[in-house]
Amino acid sequence: MLYMLMIYAHEPDWAAASEAERAQVMREHGELMDDLKRTGRYRSCAALESTATATTIRVRSGKTLVSDGPFAETKEQFGGYYIVDARNLDDAMVIAARIPTVRTGAVEIRPIVDEDT
């Protein structure tokens, strides 16, 4: 089953991290991706630009409303994702626990709807 692992973190923490700290996090992401690819569970992943670059669109009463910034003001921001092929939720949880920024943020796990069933 495919799962999306949505990574949430506090953007100012990343901005305040040293180059060495950032490099270590990126190494750990690389190691996780390599392992997921080796075991056939990797489907995709991506980091997102800062919420400062976000645009939110709403349509109300036929009018398109555009606002700069994310959908909601939150303590932690959606910063990236992995899509993995996991045996079950427990397997997805093991993978999510390996995402390095889970130590300071959160990872939300959501099954992806299988349109073929």
Backbone torsions as a table, in degrees:
resi	resn	phi	psi	omega
1	MET	NA	141.9	177.8
2	LEU	-87.2	138.1	177.5
3	TYR	-128.5	143.4	169.5
4	MET	-100.8	127.8	177.2
5	LEU	-106.0	103.6	-175.5
6	MET	-92.5	123.5	-173.7
7	ILE	-95.1	123.9	177.6
8	TYR	-116.7	134.6	178.9
9	ALA	-149.0	164.8	177.7
10	HIS	-89.1	107.3	-174.2
11	GLU	-52.0	-41.9	179.6
12	PRO	-60.6	-29.4	177.4
13	ASP	-64.0	-42.1	179.1
14	TRP	-66.0	-41.9	179.9
15	ALA	-63.1	-32.9	-178.4
16	ALA	-84.6	-11.8	-177.4
17	ALA	-68.6	147.5	177.6
18	SER	-73.1	164.5	177.1
19	GLU	-59.5	-38.4	179.6
20	ALA	-65.3	-41.0	178.7
21	GLU	-65.4	-42.9	178.5
22	ARG	-63.7	-42.5	-180.0
23	ALA	-62.0	-39.3	178.9
24	GLN	-64.3	-43.5	178.0
25	VAL	-61.2	-44.0	-179.3
26	MET	-66.6	-35.8	174.9
27	ARG	-60.9	-43.8	-179.7
28	GLU	-65.5	-38.6	174.6
29	HIS	-60.9	-43.6	178.9
30	GLY	-61.0	-42.8	178.5
31	GLU	-63.4	-42.0	178.2
32	LEU	-63.5	-46.5	179.0
33	MET	-60.6	-43.4	178.7
34	ASP	-59.7	-43.8	-179.8
35	ASP	-65.8	-43.5	179.3
36	LEU	-63.2	-40.1	177.7
37	LYS	-65.5	-44.0	-178.5
38	ARG	-61.2	-34.8	-177.1
39	THR	-95.6	4.8	176.0
40	GLY	75.8	16.6	-178.1
41	ARG	-101.2	-8.7	-178.9
42	TYR	-78.2	134.4	172.6
43	ARG	-120.2	-47.8	175.1
44	SER	-171.2	167.4	172.3
45	CYS	-162.1	158.4	177.5
46	ALA	-162.4	148.7	170.7
47	ALA	-96.6	150.0	179.1
48	LEU	-104.8	152.2	173.4
49	GLU	-65.9	167.6	179.7
50	SER	-56.6	153.8	176.4
51	THR	-62.1	-18.1	176.5
52	ALA	-62.6	-21.0	179.9
53	THR	-95.0	-0.7	-175.5
54	ALA	-74.8	149.7	171.9
55	THR	-131.1	132.9	179.7
56	THR	-113.2	133.0	-179.7
57	ILE	-114.3	135.5	172.8
58	ARG	-134.1	144.9	172.4
59	VAL	-117.3	120.5	-179.3
60	ARG	-130.4	126.8	179.5
61	SER	51.1	39.5	177.4
62	GLY	78.8	0.0	179.9
63	LYS	-105.3	133.2	177.3
64	THR	-86.7	123.6	178.7
65	LEU	-108.8	130.0	-178.3
66	VAL	-118.7	131.4	174.8
67	SER	-135.3	145.4	176.1
68	ASP	-76.4	144.9	175.9
69	GLY	100.5	177.9	-176.6
70	PRO	-74.4	168.3	-180.0
71	PHE	-59.6	-41.6	-175.4
72	ALA	-138.2	148.8	172.6
73	GLU	-80.8	122.0	-178.5
74	THR	-139.1	163.3	177.6
75	LYS	-69.1	-39.8	179.8
76	GLU	-115.6	142.7	-176.4
77	GLN	-110.7	148.0	176.3
78	PHE	-70.1	116.2	-172.2
79	GLY	-117.6	-9.5	-179.2
80	GLY	172.0	178.8	-177.1
81	TYR	-155.6	161.2	166.2
82	TYR	-123.5	144.3	165.6
83	ILE	-114.0	122.6	-175.7
84	VAL	-127.9	154.8	174.3
85	ASP	-101.9	105.1	-176.5
86	ALA	-114.8	151.3	179.8
87	ARG	-62.2	-37.8	-176.5
88	ASN	-166.7	-178.0	-178.6
89	LEU	-60.1	-40.1	179.7
90	ASP	-59.3	-42.6	178.5
91	ASP	-64.3	-42.6	178.2
92	ALA	-62.2	-36.7	179.1
93	MET	-66.1	-38.1	177.8
94	VAL	-63.1	-42.9	178.7
95	ILE	-65.2	-46.6	-179.2
96	ALA	-58.7	-36.9	-179.5
97	ALA	-66.8	-16.4	179.0
98	ARG	-89.1	-9.7	178.4
99	ILE	-69.7	121.3	-169.8
100	PRO	-57.6	-35.6	-176.7
101	THR	-78.0	-1.9	174.7
102	VAL	-65.4	-20.9	-179.1
103	ARG	-69.8	-22.4	179.9
104	THR	-123.5	-8.7	-178.7
105	GLY	-129.9	-136.6	-179.0
106	ALA	-149.8	157.1	173.7
107	VAL	-128.0	120.9	176.3
108	GLU	-94.3	131.4	-178.2
109	ILE	-107.6	125.0	179.3
110	ARG	-133.8	129.1	173.6
111	PRO	-66.9	145.1	176.8
112	ILE	-92.5	133.3	-178.4
113	VAL	-63.7	130.5	177.0
114	ASP	-89.5	106.0	-177.2
115	GLU	-69.6	-15.2	-178.0
116	ASP	-82.9	-9.2	-178.3
117	THR	-106.3	NA	NA
